[in-house]
Amino acid sequence: MTRPFTGLMSETTAAPAVATMAVSPVESIRLDEEDLSLMLTIRAFELKLLDLYGRGLLNGTTHTCLGQEYIPVAMEGLLDPRDHVFSNHRGHGHYLARFRDPAGLFAEIMGREGAVCDGVGGSQHIRRERFLSTGVQGESLPVAAGVALHLKRAEPGRLACVYIGDGTFGEGAVYETFNIASLWALPLLVVVENNGIAQSTPTPRHLAGSIAGRAAAFDVDHRLIETSDVAGIRHTLEPLVAWVRSHSAPLVVEFVTRRLGPHSKGDDTRPDQAVQDLRERDWYARCAAVDPERFRRLDARARAHIDEIAAEVAARPPSRWERP
C-alpha cells in the first residue's frame, strides 16, 4: 500500500491505537518459566563474559545487554523465523533469544571450534541465517530497509526487525532510512533500546527533542514501552506488529530501559549510586521478589548451565576459517 505524500499518517495506513505501557519503579512482574529461564540465561551469559574478560581469558572487547534482556525475549515472541533480524554491538541477547545457542556464541567470541562465524566475527559481527549484527552505529538500518523492500515484493507478510540504541540517532543513516521506509511503505520494525546513555553521554545531552518526534517527522508511527513485563509488552505490540506485516508500514517501538553494565568491559563513568539505583529497579530484582523459590531455582540452573558450556567451549581447539 502506498502512502499519499501528505506528510500525515493516512487513516488507511495508521497503526491501531494502543495505549502506552508504563510501570512504576516498584511494580512486580510475573513471567512464565520459559521466558524467565531465557532471560536468566542471557544474564548469566553476559556475566560470564565479563568474568572471563576480567580474568584476561578473552581478548578484544564486548558490550553486554545487562538490564535489557527482556526486550529481545519479548520481541522474539512476536517474530517469525522467516523475519529478518538486524542487531548491533550490544547484540548477544538478540542472538540468544532467536537461536538459544550460547555454545555457538561463546565459541565465536572465544575463537573455538563450533563458532557461529568460524571465529572471525567475534562479539559484534554475527551472521546466521536471517540474523545479522554489526558494531557500526546505524549500519543495519539502511540494510534492513533494503531487505524490507525485498520482503514486501517477494515474501509478503514477513518483516525486517532492526535493533538500535538512543545513541544511533546521531547517525544520518537513521533519517535516510525513516524517509525511504515511509515513502515506500516498507515492513520495517525499528526497536529502539533507549537506555538513557550513549557510551558515556546521558541521552539529554546528545539528543534534542524526542525519538517520537523524529519518527513523526517522517510519518512513521511510534509506540513507547516503559515496562519490562514480557507478557504485557507482547499484548500491546502484537496488533502493531501484525499491522506492519499486513499493511507494509514502518513502526518505531521505543523501550525505556536500563543499562546496568559498562559501555563495554570496564568504562563506566556513572557514579556507583546511580548504577545501584538502576539495579534496584531492574527486572531481575522484581522477579526475584515475586516468587523467590522459583527464581533461585531457575537462576541457579541458568548459571550452572552457562558455566558448564563456557568450560566445555574453552577446552575446544581453536576455530579454523577457510576462504570459500
Buried (B, 14 or more C-beta within 10 A) or exposed (E): EEBEEEEEBEEEBBBEEBEEBEBEEEEBBBBEEEBBBBBBBBBBBBBBBBEBBEEEEBEEBBBBBBBBBBBBBBBBBBBEEEBBBBBBBBBBBBBBBBBEBBBBBBBBBBBBBBBBBBBEBBBBBBEBEBBBBBBEBBBBBBBBBBBBBBBBEEBEBBBBBBBBBBBBBEBEBBBBBBBBBBEBBBBBBBBBBBBBBBBEBEBEEBBEEBBBEBBBBBBBBBBBBBBBBBBBBBEBBEEBBBBBBEBBBBBBBBBBBBBBBBBBBEEBEBEEEEBEBBEEBBBBEBBBEEBEEBBEEBBEBBBEBBEEBBEBBBEBEEBEEEEE
